Amino acid sequence: MRTSAFVPVLLFALLGALVGCSGGTELTYSGPEEAYKKGVAEMEEGDHQQAIRFFRAVFEYGRGNEWAPDARFKLAMAQRGLNKHLVAANEFQRFTQLYRNNELLPRAEFERANSYYLRSPSYRLDQSDSEQAISLFRLFIDRHPNHELVPEAEEKINELRAKLARKKYEAGRLYEQRDMWQAATTVYERAFDQYPDTPWADDALLGAVRTYIRYADRSVESKQAERYQKAIENYNRLTQLFPESTLLGRAEDLYSEAREKLDRAQAQQGEQSLAQEDASSGSN
């Protein structure tokens, strides 16, 4: 009796290797090759969920079978097709861990970075995914400098860095609108220092010129000259590094204002120094 009871269980287990069930729908395939090809066909038809089920069926025959690497890669792409970009990123990472010598390795590393790129939100929101994408794209370029996807990776890095620069610049604008002049000058200068090769670099320098003037206007007399001077220094950087910038007209007006106020502040400091010297001589 024990033997006869065991037979149906064994048959059921063997059948499970050929037939997969999910949601009450059976998958039929005779082996890993057929499961893989059916998964590809489902992807081409746009049924990414069904494709995922077939690709996972390939792994029932071991992760080292001939079709497993391609199935793992396609599985990640199918997850992307469902807009599950973080899941896709994890699948691409798993591919790179399992198949270090596979010819698809560089593409998997690129697509892992691309998954975070696709999760990158508006500049107003948290940019952790943008930063992760930049890091992974750079790693891809370092490891595969001659790969055909390097130009695309570089383009996406530039796009993401511009978004980070915009976020930093807008933070400076917010401080400026709230009359937090010292914070505004610091953030504008950091925006330029961190992202000098982005479209927001000249905006950041103009912001620094503008806010250093306003900061100096509201400073004690002993600090005014050095802050007007900082405005002029940022103006000089703007004109030297971005001679074609459309912002130069506004910058010229601010420079003239800073120059005039600096001369006045220095003259006042000179008069105060003379007065102090006279007072000191008189006391002697």
C-alpha positions in Angstrom: 0.0 0.0 0.0 2.8 2.4 0.8 4.3 1.9 -2.7 1.0 2.4 -4.5 0.4 5.6 -2.6 3.8 6.9 -3.5 3.3 6.5 -7.3 0.7 9.2 -7.8 2.8 11.6 -5.7 5.8 10.9 -7.9 3.8 11.3 -11.1 2.4 14.6 -9.9 6.0 15.9 -9.1 7.2 14.9 -12.6 4.2 16.6 -14.2 4.9 19.8 -12.3 8.2 20.1 -14.1 6.3 20.4 -17.3 3.2 22.3 -16.2 3.2 25.4 -14.1 0.1 26.8 -12.5 -0.6 30.4 -11.5 -4.0 32.0 -11.1 -5.6 28.8 -12.3 -4.0 29.0 -15.8 -1.6 26.2 -16.8 1.6 26.7 -18.6 2.7 23.9 -20.9 6.3 23.4 -22.1 8.5 20.5 -22.8 11.7 21.9 -21.5 13.7 25.1 -20.9 14.0 26.0 -24.6 10.3 25.9 -25.2 9.6 27.8 -22.0 12.0 30.5 -23.0 10.7 30.8 -26.5 7.1 31.0 -25.3 8.2 33.7 -22.9 9.7 35.7 -25.8 6.5 35.3 -27.8 4.4 36.6 -24.9 6.7 39.6 -24.6 6.3 40.4 -28.3 2.6 40.2 -27.8 2.8 42.6 -24.9 1.8 40.2 -22.2 4.7 40.8 -19.8 3.0 39.0 -16.9 2.6 35.8 -18.8 6.2 36.2 -20.2 7.5 36.4 -16.6 5.8 33.1 -15.8 7.5 31.3 -18.7 10.9 32.8 -18.0 10.7 31.7 -14.4 9.8 28.2 -15.7 13.2 28.1 -17.4 14.8 28.2 -14.0 13.1 25.0 -12.9 15.7 23.2 -15.0 18.6 24.9 -13.0 20.1 28.3 -13.3 23.0 26.9 -15.3 21.0 25.5 -18.2 21.6 26.9 -21.7 18.5 29.1 -21.7 18.7 30.4 -18.1 20.9 33.5 -18.7 18.8 34.9 -21.5 15.6 34.1 -19.5 17.0 36.0 -16.5 17.7 39.0 -18.7 14.3 38.8 -20.4 12.6 38.4 -17.1 14.1 41.7 -15.9 13.0 43.4 -19.2 9.5 42.0 -18.7 9.4 43.5 -15.2 10.3 46.8 -16.7 7.4 46.4 -19.2 5.2 46.3 -16.2 6.8 49.5 -14.9 8.3 47.6 -12.0 11.6 49.4 -12.3 13.0 48.6 -8.9 12.1 44.9 -9.3 13.8 45.1 -12.8 16.9 46.7 -11.2 17.1 43.8 -8.7 16.7 41.2 -11.5 19.5 42.8 -13.6 21.7 42.9 -10.5 21.0 39.2 -9.9 22.0 38.5 -13.5 25.3 40.2 -13.0 25.9 38.1 -9.9 25.0 34.8 -11.5 26.5 35.2 -15.0 29.8 37.1 -14.6 31.2 35.7 -17.9 28.1 36.0 -20.0 28.2 38.3 -23.1 25.1 40.1 -21.8 26.8 41.2 -18.6 27.7 44.8 -19.8 24.1 45.3 -21.1 22.7 44.0 -17.8 24.9 46.5 -15.9 23.7 49.3 -18.2 20.0 48.3 -17.8 20.3 48.1 -14.1 21.4 51.8 -14.1 18.7 52.6 -16.6 16.1 51.1 -14.2 17.0 53.8 -11.7 17.1 56.4 -14.4 13.5 55.5 -15.3 12.5 55.9 -11.6 14.1 59.4 -11.5 11.3 61.8 -10.5 10.7 65.6 -11.0 13.6 67.8 -9.7 11.2 68.9 -6.9 11.2 65.4 -5.3 13.9 63.3 -3.6 16.7 62.5 -6.0 18.1 59.3 -4.5 17.2 57.3 -7.6 18.9 59.9 -9.8 22.0 59.7 -7.8 22.0 55.9 -7.9 21.5 55.9 -11.6 24.5 58.3 -12.1 26.7 56.1 -9.9 25.8 52.9 -11.8 26.1 54.5 -15.2 29.6 55.7 -14.2 30.5 52.3 -13.0 29.3 50.8 -16.3 31.4 53.3 -18.3 34.5 52.6 -16.1 34.1 48.8 -16.7 33.2 49.0 -20.3 34.7 52.2 -21.8 34.4 51.0 -25.4 30.9 49.6 -25.2 28.4 50.9 -27.8 26.1 52.1 -25.0 28.6 54.4 -23.4 27.4 57.5 -25.3 23.8 56.9 -24.2 25.0 56.4 -20.6 27.0 59.7 -20.7 23.9 61.5 -22.1 21.7 60.2 -19.3 24.3 61.2 -16.7 24.3 64.7 -18.1 20.5 64.8 -18.0 20.4 63.6 -14.4 23.1 66.0 -13.3 21.1 68.8 -14.8 18.1 67.8 -12.8 20.2 67.7 -9.6 21.6 71.2 -10.5 18.1 72.5 -11.0 17.0 71.2 -7.6 20.0 72.9 -5.9 19.4 76.1 -7.8 15.7 76.1 -6.8 16.8 75.7 -3.2 18.8 78.9 -3.6 15.8 80.6 -5.0 13.7 79.5 -2.1 16.2 80.9 0.4 16.3 84.1 -1.6 12.5 84.5 -1.6 12.6 84.1 2.2 15.3 86.8 2.5 17.7 84.2 3.9 20.6 85.8 2.1 23.6 84.0 3.6 22.0 80.6 3.0 21.1 81.7 -0.6 24.7 82.7 -1.4 26.0 79.4 0.0 23.6 77.2 -2.0 24.1 79.1 -5.3 27.8 78.8 -5.0 27.5 75.1 -4.2 25.2 74.6 -7.2 27.9 76.0 -9.4 30.8 74.2 -7.7 29.0 70.8 -7.9 27.4 71.1 -11.4 29.6 73.6 -13.4 28.9 71.6 -16.6 25.1 71.8 -16.5 22.7 74.4 -18.0 22.1 75.8 -14.5 25.7 76.8 -13.8 25.4 80.3 -15.1 22.0 80.8 -13.4 23.7 79.8 -10.1 26.5 82.3 -10.6 24.1 85.1 -11.4 22.1 84.1 -8.2 25.3 84.3 -6.2 26.1 87.8 -7.6 22.5 89.0 -6.8 22.3 87.6 -3.3 25.8 88.6 -2.2 24.8 92.2 -3.0 21.6 91.9 -1.0 23.4 90.1 1.8 26.0 92.9 1.9 23.3 95.6 1.9 21.9 94.1 5.2 25.3 93.4 6.8 27.1 95.4 9.4 29.5 98.0 7.9 32.6 96.0 8.7 31.4 93.0 6.6 29.9 94.9 3.6 33.0 95.4 1.6 34.1 91.7 1.6 30.5 90.6 0.5 30.3 93.1 -2.3 33.7 91.8 -3.3 32.3 88.3 -3.4 29.5 89.4 -5.7 32.1 90.8 -8.1 34.2 87.6 -7.9 31.2 85.6 -9.0 30.4 88.1 -11.7 34.0 87.6 -13.0 33.5 83.8 -13.0 30.3 84.2 -14.9 31.8 86.4 -17.6 34.9 84.3 -18.0 33.3 80.8 -18.0 30.1 81.7 -19.9 30.9 84.5 -22.3 27.9 83.6 -24.5 25.4 83.4 -21.6 22.1 85.2 -22.1 22.3 86.3 -18.5 25.2 88.7 -19.0 23.0 91.7 -19.5 21.5 91.3 -16.0 24.9 90.5 -14.6 26.3 93.7 -15.9 23.7 95.8 -14.1 24.4 93.9 -10.9 28.2 94.3 -11.3 27.8 98.0 -11.7 25.7 98.1 -8.5 28.2 96.0 -6.6 31.2 98.0 -7.8 29.6 101.3 -6.7 28.6 100.0 -3.3 32.0 98.4 -2.8 33.8 101.7 -3.5 31.4 103.5 -1.1 32.0 100.8 1.6 35.8 101.0 1.2 35.7 104.8 1.3 33.7 104.6 4.6 36.1 102.1 6.0 39.0 104.4 5.1 37.4 107.4 6.7 36.7 105.4 9.9 40.3 104.2 10.0 41.6 107.8 9.7 39.2 108.9 12.4 40.4 106.2 14.7 44.0 107.2 14.0 43.3 110.8 14.7 41.5 109.9 18.0 44.4 107.7 19.0 47.0 110.5 18.2 44.9 113.0 20.2 44.8 110.8 23.2 48.5 110.7 23.2 
